Amino acid sequence: MGGRIALVTGGNRGLGFETARELAGVGFRVLLTARDADKAEVAAGGLRGEGLDVVACQLDVGSEESCARLAGVGPVDVLINNAAVMAESDRNPLAAGLLSQSALNVAADVLRVAFETNTLGAYRVIQALAPGMRERGYGRIVNVSSGLGQLNEMGGGYPAYRVSKAGLNALTRIFAAELRDTGVLVNAVCPGWVKTDMGGPGAQIEPKEGVRTIVWAATLPDSGPTGGFYRDNQPIPW
């Protein structure tokens, strides 16, 4: 991709790791980030062993100080906001043998924890990197969301995860509007139910398939869409 640089949050495993692999495979230099520096280095080292240009970076999206240090990593052309947590009360019943708890019973603090990483984490990283993208006139921001955050099909259960991903979708619309006509495209992606630690063994989609829409949104042409929500490269309702 002509020397473009991509930064992937939560890149040491699952969707983040596979996204880093796929982006490096099409020519990006990838900054693979994780909260644990050692885990980031192990993951990046594995991809370098495949001949890919991947560099490990420590990043805690829940920390203002950690995100502020992103200013020192140099220009970033593509941001993949992938880092996320799922509260125990929201665990998929097929993944953990649990029933998702009702919002009537889940403490507000549980939602606060999910919101801190899944929504505010992305907010902090966008604030750190988007100004540089705007100045250079090029950027792609991909927020890895979920169908559980769709207001159009919102149901019960999974309250912490649903609320945090709905918030992430709102951020997608806000930043897309504020960065319109600057060369920076901002979109949200639902990868589907993917076989990761979070998705569990009952998931039906392999990570390589799950990241296809993420990579598509990361490599959109200048004429590509912004402010949309996509699955399988196609728009879906908010």
Secondary structure, 3 states (H helix, E strand, C coil): CCCCEEEECCCCCHHHHHHHHHHHHCCCEEEEEECCHHHHHHHHHHHHCCCCCEEEEECCCCCHHHHHHHHHHCCCCEEEECCCCCCHHHCCHHHHCCCCCCCCCCCHHHHHHHHHHHCHHHHHHHHHHHHHHHHHCCEEEEEECCHHHCCCCCCCCCHHHHHHHHHHHHHHHHHHHHCCCCCEEEEEECCCCECCCCCCCCCCECHHHHCHHHHHHHCCCCCCCCCCEEECCEECCC
